[in-house]
Amino acid sequence: MIQQQEVLEELLQVYNQQPIEEQRLIFVIHKVVEHMQEYNNKRSQLAMIDAPSFFSPTWCTSIENSYLWLGGCRPSLAIRLVYSLCGSELESQLSEYLQGVRKGNVGELSADQLRLVTELQCRVIREEEKLLTKMATLQEDIADYPLTGLVNNSDDPGTELNGQVDRALDTHADGLAGILVDSDKLRLRTLKELLGIFTPLQAVDYMIASKKLHLRMHQWGLRRDQRHGRA
């Protein structure tokens, strides 16, 4: 979270520079994408050791865990954020916009850009449905052989069947790891395609909003956990 805050501050500094230097915008965009790629690579390695921990991580607050989608943010949520920004930014600068003032942020997406965003949304939702089908199958396997057979064959969960139980649960964890890796790939691919639709300034504007949302949800979640005695 500290690193996320540092990234946000760098994005804000570049976004608010006068005059705007496009090369600096492009540099920080690449830096954020590379950071996410490194993060995904590390997660994929750790998932092979303990995949279930990524589906309800102890480092997230209760409110954050409540909206996790296969170990992270739902990819289509990134696109919903675009539509939300379009509305809120255009509304806040409507009078200036009508006077011909242009800021070049996400609120000023062109018709062609919006079409591309909508097409991306349709593709992403189809990919999400495929991953959800895999997850549903994996969840249903809990009630299938061999785990059901092991339950029926022993009244004591701590006896001679431990080795068989571990092997069965390891197989389940391997399946979770595969789903996590595929989900992370979809999240990163969605971000890259979105950034490819935006101008450099719009891309930085979008990433600022995304980082702020991430950080604020974590802070608000901590406050609620403390209020309920969970932190």
C-alpha positions as CSV (number, residue, x, y, z in Angstrom):
1,M,0.0,0.0,0.0
2,I,3.0,2.3,0.6
3,Q,4.2,1.7,-2.9
4,Q,0.7,2.3,-4.3
5,Q,0.7,5.7,-2.5
6,E,4.1,6.5,-3.9
7,V,2.9,5.7,-7.4
8,L,-0.1,7.9,-7.0
9,E,2.0,10.8,-5.9
10,E,4.2,10.4,-9.0
11,L,1.2,10.2,-11.3
12,L,-0.2,13.4,-9.7
13,Q,3.1,15.2,-10.1
14,V,3.3,14.3,-13.8
15,Y,-0.4,15.0,-14.5
16,N,-0.2,18.5,-12.9
17,Q,3.1,19.5,-14.6
18,Q,3.0,22.8,-16.6
19,P,3.6,22.6,-19.4
20,I,2.6,19.0,-19.9
21,E,5.4,16.8,-21.2
22,E,4.1,13.8,-23.1
23,Q,7.3,11.8,-22.8
24,R,7.0,12.0,-19.0
25,L,3.4,10.9,-19.2
26,I,4.4,7.9,-21.3
27,F,7.3,7.0,-19.0
28,V,5.1,6.9,-15.9
29,I,2.5,4.9,-17.7
30,H,5.1,2.2,-18.7
31,K,6.4,2.3,-15.1
32,V,2.9,1.5,-13.7
33,V,2.3,-1.3,-16.2
34,E,5.7,-2.8,-15.5
35,H,5.0,-2.7,-11.7
36,M,1.7,-4.5,-12.2
37,Q,3.5,-7.1,-14.4
38,E,6.1,-7.7,-11.7
39,Y,3.4,-8.0,-9.1
40,N,1.6,-10.6,-11.2
41,N,4.7,-12.6,-11.8
42,K,5.4,-12.7,-8.0
43,R,1.9,-13.7,-7.3
44,S,2.0,-16.6,-9.8
45,Q,5.1,-17.9,-8.1
46,L,3.6,-17.7,-4.6
47,A,0.3,-19.1,-5.8
48,M,2.0,-22.4,-6.6
49,I,2.9,-22.6,-2.8
50,D,-0.4,-21.4,-1.3
51,A,-3.0,-20.3,-3.8
52,P,-6.0,-20.3,-1.4
53,S,-4.5,-17.4,0.7
54,F,-4.9,-15.1,-2.3
55,F,-8.6,-15.6,-2.5
56,S,-9.2,-14.1,1.0
57,P,-6.0,-12.4,1.9
58,T,-5.3,-11.4,5.5
59,W,-3.7,-8.2,4.4
60,C,-6.9,-6.9,2.9
61,T,-9.7,-5.5,5.0
62,S,-13.1,-7.2,5.3
63,I,-14.7,-4.8,2.9
64,E,-12.0,-5.3,0.3
65,N,-12.3,-9.1,0.6
66,S,-16.1,-8.8,0.1
67,Y,-15.7,-7.5,-3.5
68,L,-12.6,-9.6,-4.5
69,W,-13.1,-11.4,-7.8
70,L,-10.9,-14.5,-8.2
71,G,-8.1,-13.0,-6.1
72,G,-8.3,-9.4,-7.3
73,C,-10.5,-6.7,-8.8
74,R,-13.0,-7.8,-11.4
75,P,-11.5,-6.7,-14.8
76,S,-14.8,-5.2,-16.1
77,L,-14.7,-3.0,-13.0
78,A,-11.8,-1.2,-14.6
79,I,-14.1,-0.4,-17.6
80,R,-17.0,0.7,-15.3
81,L,-14.6,3.2,-13.8
82,V,-14.1,4.7,-17.3
83,Y,-17.8,5.4,-17.7
84,S,-18.0,6.8,-14.2
85,L,-15.1,9.2,-14.8
86,C,-16.6,10.3,-18.1
87,G,-19.8,11.3,-16.4
88,S,-18.3,12.9,-13.3
89,E,-15.5,14.8,-15.0
90,L,-17.7,16.1,-17.8
91,E,-20.3,17.3,-15.3
92,S,-17.7,19.1,-13.1
93,Q,-16.2,21.0,-16.1
94,L,-19.4,21.4,-18.2
95,S,-19.4,25.2,-18.1
96,E,-15.8,25.3,-19.3
97,Y,-16.4,22.7,-21.9
98,L,-19.3,24.7,-23.4
99,Q,-16.9,27.7,-23.6
100,G,-14.5,25.6,-25.6
101,V,-12.0,24.9,-22.9
102,R,-10.5,21.4,-23.2
103,K,-8.5,19.6,-20.5
104,G,-7.9,16.4,-22.4
105,N,-8.9,14.1,-19.5
106,V,-11.1,11.0,-19.5
107,G,-14.2,13.2,-19.5
108,E,-13.4,14.1,-23.0
109,L,-13.3,10.7,-24.6
110,S,-14.3,10.8,-28.3
111,A,-17.1,8.8,-29.8
112,D,-14.5,6.4,-31.4
113,Q,-12.8,5.9,-28.0
114,L,-16.1,5.2,-26.3
115,R,-16.9,2.6,-29.0
116,L,-13.6,0.9,-28.4
117,V,-14.2,0.9,-24.7
118,T,-17.6,-0.7,-25.2
119,E,-16.2,-3.4,-27.5
120,L,-13.5,-4.1,-24.9
121,Q,-16.1,-4.4,-22.2
122,C,-18.0,-7.1,-24.2
123,R,-14.8,-9.1,-24.7
124,V,-13.8,-8.9,-21.1
125,I,-17.2,-10.0,-19.8
126,R,-17.0,-13.1,-22.0
127,E,-13.6,-13.9,-20.6
128,E,-14.8,-13.3,-17.1
129,E,-17.6,-15.8,-17.7
130,K,-15.2,-18.5,-18.8
131,L,-13.1,-18.0,-15.7
132,L,-16.2,-18.1,-13.5
133,T,-17.2,-21.4,-15.1
134,K,-13.8,-22.9,-14.2
135,M,-14.2,-21.6,-10.7
136,A,-17.6,-23.1,-10.3
137,T,-16.4,-26.5,-11.5
138,L,-13.5,-26.3,-9.0
139,Q,-15.9,-25.4,-6.2
140,E,-18.2,-28.3,-7.1
141,D,-15.3,-30.7,-7.0
142,I,-15.2,-30.2,-3.2
143,A,-18.4,-32.3,-2.9
144,D,-17.0,-34.9,-5.4
145,Y,-14.6,-37.8,-5.2
146,P,-12.0,-38.2,-3.6
147,L,-12.8,-35.7,-0.8
148,T,-16.3,-37.2,-0.2
149,G,-14.9,-40.7,-0.1
150,L,-12.2,-39.6,2.4
151,V,-14.9,-38.1,4.7
152,N,-17.0,-41.2,4.6
153,N,-14.1,-43.5,5.2
154,S,-12.9,-41.9,8.5
155,D,-14.6,-40.5,11.6
156,D,-11.3,-39.0,12.8
157,P,-9.9,-36.1,10.6
158,G,-6.5,-36.5,12.1
159,T,-5.7,-40.1,11.4
160,E,-4.2,-42.3,8.7
161,L,-6.0,-40.5,5.8
162,N,-4.0,-37.3,6.3
163,G,-1.7,-38.0,3.3
164,Q,-4.6,-38.7,1.0
165,V,-6.4,-35.5,2.2
166,D,-3.3,-33.4,1.6
167,R,-3.0,-34.8,-1.9
168,A,-6.6,-34.0,-2.7
169,L,-6.4,-30.5,-1.3
170,D,-3.1,-29.9,-3.1
171,T,-4.9,-30.8,-6.4
172,H,-7.6,-28.3,-5.5
173,A,-5.0,-25.6,-4.6
174,D,-3.3,-26.2,-8.0
175,G,-6.6,-25.6,-9.7
176,L,-7.0,-22.3,-7.8
177,A,-3.5,-21.3,-8.7
178,G,-4.3,-21.7,-12.4
179,I,-7.4,-19.6,-12.1
180,L,-5.6,-16.9,-10.2
181,V,-2.9,-16.7,-12.9
182,D,-5.4,-16.5,-15.7
183,S,-7.4,-13.9,-13.8
184,D,-4.3,-11.8,-13.2
185,K,-3.5,-12.0,-17.0
186,L,-7.0,-10.8,-17.8
187,R,-6.7,-7.9,-15.4
188,L,-3.4,-6.8,-16.9
189,R,-4.6,-7.3,-20.5
190,T,-7.7,-5.2,-19.8
191,L,-5.6,-2.4,-18.3
192,K,-3.2,-2.4,-21.3
193,E,-6.0,-2.3,-23.8
194,L,-7.7,0.5,-22.0
195,L,-4.5,2.5,-21.8
196,G,-4.0,1.9,-25.6
197,I,-7.4,3.5,-26.2
198,F,-6.5,6.6,-24.2
199,T,-4.2,9.5,-25.0
200,P,-1.2,9.6,-22.6
201,L,-2.9,12.4,-20.5
202,Q,-6.2,10.4,-20.3
203,A,-4.2,7.3,-19.3
204,V,-2.6,9.1,-16.4
205,D,-5.9,10.7,-15.4
206,Y,-7.5,7.2,-15.4
207,M,-4.7,5.6,-13.3
208,I,-4.9,8.4,-10.8
209,A,-8.6,7.7,-10.3
210,S,-7.9,4.0,-10.1
211,K,-5.1,4.3,-7.5
212,K,-7.2,6.7,-5.4
213,L,-10.1,4.3,-5.4
214,H,-7.9,1.4,-4.3
215,L,-6.2,3.4,-1.5
216,R,-9.4,4.9,-0.2
217,M,-11.3,1.6,-0.1
218,H,-8.4,0.2,1.9
219,Q,-8.4,3.1,4.3
220,W,-12.2,3.1,4.7
221,G,-12.1,-0.7,5.2
222,L,-9.5,-0.3,8.0
223,R,-11.7,2.2,9.7
224,R,-14.7,-0.1,9.6
225,D,-12.7,-3.1,10.8
226,Q,-11.4,-1.1,13.8
227,R,-15.0,0.0,14.5
228,H,-16.1,-3.6,14.6
229,G,-13.1,-4.8,16.6
230,R,-11.4,-6.7,13.8
231,A,-8.2,-4.6,13.7
